Amino acid sequence: MPPRFALGRLVATPAALSALAKAKTSSLPLVARHAAGDWGDLDDHDKAANDDALLSGARLLSAYTLENRTKVWVITEAVGDDGQRASTCVLLPEDY
């Protein structure tokens, strides 16, 4: 699926990188799903909030569970004064 929004600069926390390495997976498929609007393991309310954020420019959050049951979030910041989303971060919930 094509991306539905610009990601800005892609970053990740050290804990998320470590967790992904332990799970023998990459962040790139998760980021691609996020950018395509596949919000992962969110409830319907949070998925609808993301769909609204695509129009309003608010922050976007996706949640995914790796095969080893580790939860990973992908967050894209809200649109700034320049009309762009500055960054997307891959992190663990406890990093937030």
Buried (B, 14 or more C-beta within 10 A) or exposed (E): EEEBBEBBEBEBBEBBBEBBEEBEBEBEEBBBBBBBBBBBEBEEEBBEBBEEBEEEBBBBBBBBEBEEEBBBBBBBBEBEEEEEBBBBBBBBEEBE
